[in-house]
Amino acid sequence: MTNKETSNIILRLREIGWTDTEINDFILFIETHNPTESEVKNSKTNTKSDT
């Protein structure tokens, strides 16, 4: 994530009531999580198509 993306996420999450600890934990998860192959397959099959 770029700094601008991170800043926008932080600002939006604060707007909807997330605490700083929740935001930090979420960003740490995004940046450090290494999805398993099954998670990647599931996320591809669970996405909605606009077509």
N, C-alpha and C positions, 0 to 999 in steps of 0.2 A: 504494500500500500504506500502511496505517496504521502507526504506530509499534509497536503491539501485534503486528500481523501480522509485521512485520519482525523483532521480537524473538523471536517464536515460531519463525520460520524459522531465525534464527541459532542459537538454542539447539538445535533439532532437528538441524541440519546438523553442529554441533559434536559432538553425541551419536553421530552415525554416522561421525565421523572426518574431516570436511572441515577443511582448514586455513583460517585467517582470510583468506588471500589468495584461496583458491578461493571462499569465501563472498562476499567483496567483489566479485570478478569476476562472480559469478552475479547478485548484487543489481544491480550496474551494468548488466548485460545486460537484466535484467527492466525496469528503470526507463528505459533509454535506447533499447531496441530498438523499431523501428517496423516491424512485420511487413508484408511485401508482401501484395498481394491474394491471390496464390496460396497463401501460407502460411496465411492466414486460412481460405481455402476448404479446404485440406488438413486443418487442425486440426478443422474442423467435420465433415468426412467420416470422420475417424479416431477420433472419440469413440465410446465404447461406451454403449449404452443399457441401463438396468436393466429395461426393460419387455419 
